[in-house]
């Protein structure tokens, strides 16, 4: 496979598409599609979903944020297999809504795959990788508290997408962009609250 054919994010969306065609998409079926040791795809899924039109559904960003936090924490702890609470595994997305979201996700994944490449390796080396996972954990944990602040959850989800892509493709530039996006997300609620 040539570099131009490598599609780490597109492959995730392709497999989501397959799962959607089978019926209503639950968190459990998404995890099964990738296997319980595929932490990065599992992290990418809720992050991608929260930047899709589905983020307008009440409490959807909260559910995605909690999933991101759970998955990131287990990545930091270097667990062999992913575990999510059974209640979270039963959460599902309507097939029609999922198909609509996939159109947006396809555009995002195509852009990410076209532009991601191995560069600035120090930003994705061992110590920095741990920092990116911690940032993903903090983004996920913050989402439930930012549910009512417009665009903040989607911005945090976008930051997680960038950092997860950085980890998948060893792309330090994406890692840097994701870290900057986290800082931007911090300023939105502070601006809304009139603190800055």
Secondary structure, DSSP 8 states (H G I E B T S, - for coil): --GGG--HHHHHHHHHHHHHHTSSEEHHHHHHHH-TT-HHHHHHHHHHHHTSGGGGSTTHHHHHHHHHHHHHHHHHTT-SS----HHHHH-EE-HHHHHHHHHHHHHHHHHHHHH--SB-GGGGSHHHHHHHHHHHHHHHHHHGGGTTSTTHHHHHHHHHHHHHHHHHHTBHHHHHHHHHHHHHHHHHHHHHTT--
